[in-house]
Amino acid sequence: MKILATYWAIPHLGGVWNYMNQLRKGLEAEGHEVDLMGFNTQNRHVIIINKDINIPITPPHTELPD
């Protein structure tokens, strides 16, 4: 698995999503295997689009120990 990752939600309207798709298509045309990874639109899961993988994000523990 080769991954193109972004911090932004995907699919995303705008330049990042368009660029990721163009780069994926170009790399696949060269024989590479490419998966696209990023947050879902609610920023609550990390997703890998073409593998249909959806990983829930657990909020960080913010309470300090005594």
Contacts in CASP RR format, 6 or more apart in sequence:
PFRMAT RR
TARGET T0000
AUTHOR 0000-0000-0000
METHOD contacts of the structure
MODEL  1
MKILATYWAIPHLGGVWNYMNQLRKGLEAEGHEVDLMGFNTQNRHVIIIN
KDINIPITPPHTELPD
1 33 0 8 1.000
1 35 0 8 1.000
1 51 0 8 1.000
2 27 0 8 1.000
2 32 0 8 1.000
2 33 0 8 1.000
2 34 0 8 1.000
2 35 0 8 1.000
3 34 0 8 1.000
3 35 0 8 1.000
3 36 0 8 1.000
3 37 0 8 1.000
3 48 0 8 1.000
4 20 0 8 1.000
4 23 0 8 1.000
4 24 0 8 1.000
4 34 0 8 1.000
4 35 0 8 1.000
4 36 0 8 1.000
4 37 0 8 1.000
5 36 0 8 1.000
5 37 0 8 1.000
5 38 0 8 1.000
6 12 0 8 1.000
6 16 0 8 1.000
6 20 0 8 1.000
6 37 0 8 1.000
6 38 0 8 1.000
7 38 0 8 1.000
7 39 0 8 1.000
8 16 0 8 1.000
8 38 0 8 1.000
8 39 0 8 1.000
9 38 0 8 1.000
9 39 0 8 1.000
9 40 0 8 1.000
9 41 0 8 1.000
9 42 0 8 1.000
9 43 0 8 1.000
10 16 0 8 1.000
10 17 0 8 1.000
10 20 0 8 1.000
10 36 0 8 1.000
10 37 0 8 1.000
10 38 0 8 1.000
10 39 0 8 1.000
10 40 0 8 1.000
10 47 0 8 1.000
10 49 0 8 1.000
11 17 0 8 1.000
11 41 0 8 1.000
11 49 0 8 1.000
12 41 0 8 1.000
20 36 0 8 1.000
21 36 0 8 1.000
23 34 0 8 1.000
24 34 0 8 1.000
24 36 0 8 1.000
27 34 0 8 1.000
28 34 0 8 1.000
35 48 0 8 1.000
35 49 0 8 1.000
35 50 0 8 1.000
35 51 0 8 1.000
36 48 0 8 1.000
36 49 0 8 1.000
36 50 0 8 1.000
37 46 0 8 1.000
37 47 0 8 1.000
37 48 0 8 1.000
37 49 0 8 1.000
38 46 0 8 1.000
38 47 0 8 1.000
38 48 0 8 1.000
39 45 0 8 1.000
39 46 0 8 1.000
39 47 0 8 1.000
39 57 0 8 1.000
40 46 0 8 1.000
40 47 0 8 1.000
40 54 0 8 1.000
43 57 0 8 1.000
44 56 0 8 1.000
44 57 0 8 1.000
45 54 0 8 1.000
45 55 0 8 1.000
45 56 0 8 1.000
45 57 0 8 1.000
46 54 0 8 1.000
46 55 0 8 1.000
46 57 0 8 1.000
47 53 0 8 1.000
47 54 0 8 1.000
47 55 0 8 1.000
END
